[in-house]
Amino acid sequence: YSAADVAATPDAPLSPAIPALAEKLGDSPARIYQYVVNEIKFEPYYGALKGATGALYSKAGGSTDQASLLIALLRASNIPARYVKGSIQVNDATPLGKDGRAPRWLGAKSYAAAANILAQGRNPAAGLINNAASQTIGIGLAHVWVEACIPYGNYRGTGVDNTGHRWIPFDPSF
């Protein structure tokens, strides 16, 4: 990893509240991740509007702002972390309409409504995913998540082994 993967940035600062929370969470990547997943509500807008500090104080943010908070907390714990941007698909095995994962995630009643919510949040890749029978089975979207460089030899904290680091994906928004 590079020095940039542990440095503070404008969107992921190491302001006093960030290291204090990381310490309260034991500087544990698992506890930090669970905190952001459980305490920071997902909002379906695209891009950075609040940054880490704004997401922390408002207890909500889009995927980029949630990623910024997660990165700031990980870096405050001396864990290298970086942003990853890509296009994802949230698909269901069969067309479930209002019961699908994508509509539930976004608080919508249908795939079309879910795609509309993403489009209103200015997501540049918002769209419906159809199967071969032209049934809507999911949505596509541009998305941001986190990769953190975690020692995998220390499996779930069972020992003190800092060898074998791997970049592990973390997506607190989904």
Salt bridges, closest charged atoms under 4 A:
GLU43 OE1 - LYS50 NZ 3.03
ASP92 OD1 - ARG101 NE 3.38
GLU147 OE1 - ARG82 NH2 2.88
ASP171 OD2 - HIS143 NE2 2.74
